[in-house]
Amino acid sequence: MTDPIFPIEPTPEDAQGAIAEEFAFFSDWSERYQYLIDLGRKLPPFPDALKTETHRLHGCQSMVWIVPSGDAERLDFMAASDSAIVSGLIYLALRVYSGRSAHAILDTDASYIGDIGLAKHLSPTRSNGLAALLAFIKAQAQRAAA
């Protein structure tokens, strides 16, 4: 795996606060979608060799691959999508959860989704995909913590 770029902020709460502040800067959803696309471009390169069925996240309309690594002390996630907006959603989730302890992941609800209005502005298929991504991250944390 490449060197992790996450965490950026010291805690999941700080990450969610920073995300809310950044999205509050934009006045409409076309600007926020463009920002999501820009964030998705910041994801580290994902090796083609890992774009396999084994690493595919089911529940998303787009193709999404995710690879966890680490243990209860620190879980890292590498992920990619073939969709620009979904890549941005992945970036936000990894910003909050990747590079954190299993307990920090399990103790953190994804409040940024409601805080920035994502829940109201995502299509049902993207909402389902985001829910599948978050469930995968939480399940990995649950396994690591056990």
C-alpha positions as CSV (number, residue, x, y, z in Angstrom):
1,M,0.0,0.0,0.0
2,T,1.1,3.6,-0.6
3,D,1.8,5.9,2.3
4,P,-1.5,6.9,3.9
5,I,-2.6,10.5,3.5
6,F,-5.1,10.1,6.3
7,P,-5.7,11.2,9.0
8,I,-5.4,14.9,8.1
9,E,-7.1,16.2,11.3
10,P,-6.2,14.8,14.8
11,T,-9.6,13.4,15.6
12,P,-12.7,12.2,13.7
13,E,-14.6,15.0,15.3
14,D,-12.1,17.6,14.0
15,A,-12.3,16.1,10.5
16,Q,-16.1,16.3,10.5
17,G,-15.9,19.9,11.7
18,A,-13.5,20.8,9.0
19,I,-15.7,19.2,6.4
20,A,-18.7,21.1,7.6
21,E,-16.7,24.4,7.5
22,E,-15.4,23.7,4.0
23,F,-18.9,22.9,2.6
24,A,-20.5,25.9,4.3
25,F,-18.3,28.1,2.1
26,F,-20.2,27.1,-1.0
27,S,-23.5,28.8,-1.7
28,D,-25.2,26.1,-3.8
29,W,-25.1,22.4,-4.6
30,S,-23.5,22.7,-8.0
31,E,-20.4,24.2,-6.3
32,R,-20.5,21.5,-3.6
33,Y,-20.6,18.8,-6.2
34,Q,-17.7,20.3,-8.0
35,Y,-15.8,20.4,-4.6
36,L,-16.7,16.7,-4.1
37,I,-15.2,15.9,-7.5
38,D,-12.1,17.9,-6.7
39,L,-11.7,16.1,-3.4
40,G,-12.0,12.7,-5.2
41,R,-9.0,13.7,-7.3
42,K,-7.0,13.9,-4.1
43,L,-7.3,10.2,-3.4
44,P,-4.0,8.4,-3.6
45,P,-3.6,6.3,-6.7
46,F,-5.2,2.9,-6.4
47,P,-3.3,0.0,-8.0
48,D,-5.1,-1.6,-10.9
49,A,-4.0,-5.0,-9.5
50,L,-6.3,-4.4,-6.5
51,K,-9.3,-3.6,-8.6
52,T,-10.6,-7.1,-8.2
53,E,-13.9,-8.7,-7.2
54,T,-12.3,-9.5,-3.8
55,H,-11.9,-5.8,-3.0
56,R,-15.1,-4.6,-4.7
57,L,-17.6,-3.0,-2.4
58,H,-21.1,-4.3,-3.2
59,G,-24.1,-2.1,-2.7
60,C,-22.8,0.7,-4.9
61,Q,-24.1,1.4,-8.4
62,S,-20.6,2.7,-9.3
63,M,-17.6,0.5,-9.1
64,V,-15.9,0.9,-5.8
65,W,-12.9,-1.0,-4.5
66,I,-11.6,-0.8,-0.9
67,V,-8.7,-2.4,0.9
68,P,-8.4,-2.3,4.7
69,S,-5.1,-2.7,6.5
70,G,-3.9,-2.4,10.1
71,D,-5.2,-3.5,13.5
72,A,-7.3,-2.2,16.4
73,E,-4.7,0.5,17.1
74,R,-4.8,1.9,13.6
75,L,-7.0,1.0,10.6
76,D,-6.1,2.4,7.2
77,F,-8.3,2.2,4.1
78,M,-7.4,2.6,0.5
79,A,-10.3,3.0,-1.9
80,A,-11.2,4.1,-5.4
81,S,-14.2,4.5,-7.6
82,D,-14.9,4.8,-11.3
83,S,-17.2,7.7,-10.5
84,A,-15.9,11.3,-9.8
85,I,-18.6,12.1,-7.3
86,V,-18.3,8.8,-5.5
87,S,-14.6,9.3,-5.3
88,G,-15.3,12.5,-3.4
89,L,-17.7,10.7,-1.1
90,I,-14.9,8.1,-0.5
91,Y,-12.4,10.9,0.3
92,L,-14.8,12.4,2.9
93,A,-15.3,9.0,4.6
94,L,-11.6,8.2,4.6
95,R,-10.9,11.7,6.0
96,V,-13.1,10.9,9.0
97,Y,-12.2,7.2,9.5
98,S,-9.0,6.1,7.9
99,G,-5.9,6.1,10.1
100,R,-8.0,5.9,13.3
101,S,-8.2,3.3,16.0
102,A,-11.0,0.7,15.8
103,H,-12.7,2.2,18.8
104,A,-12.5,5.7,17.4
105,I,-14.2,4.5,14.2
106,L,-16.9,2.6,16.1
107,D,-17.5,5.6,18.4
108,T,-17.9,8.1,15.5
109,D,-21.2,8.6,13.7
110,A,-21.0,10.1,10.3
111,S,-22.6,13.4,11.3
112,Y,-20.9,15.3,8.5
113,I,-23.4,13.7,6.1
114,G,-26.3,15.6,7.7
115,D,-24.2,18.6,8.6
116,I,-23.4,19.4,5.0
117,G,-26.7,18.3,3.6
118,L,-25.5,15.3,1.7
119,A,-28.4,13.2,2.8
120,K,-30.8,15.4,0.9
121,H,-28.8,15.9,-2.2
122,L,-27.6,12.4,-3.1
123,S,-29.5,10.1,-5.4
124,P,-30.9,7.0,-3.7
125,T,-28.2,4.8,-5.4
126,R,-25.4,7.1,-4.2
127,S,-26.9,7.2,-0.7
128,N,-27.0,3.4,-0.7
129,G,-23.4,3.2,-1.8
130,L,-22.3,5.7,0.9
131,A,-24.2,3.6,3.5
132,A,-22.4,0.5,2.2
133,L,-19.0,2.2,2.4
134,L,-19.6,3.3,6.0
135,A,-21.0,-0.1,7.0
136,F,-17.8,-1.7,5.5
137,I,-15.5,0.6,7.5
138,K,-17.5,0.0,10.7
139,A,-17.5,-3.8,10.1
140,Q,-13.7,-3.7,9.7
141,A,-13.4,-1.8,12.9
142,Q,-15.7,-4.2,14.7
143,R,-13.5,-7.2,13.5
144,A,-10.3,-5.4,14.6
145,A,-11.7,-4.5,18.0
146,A,-12.9,-8.0,18.7
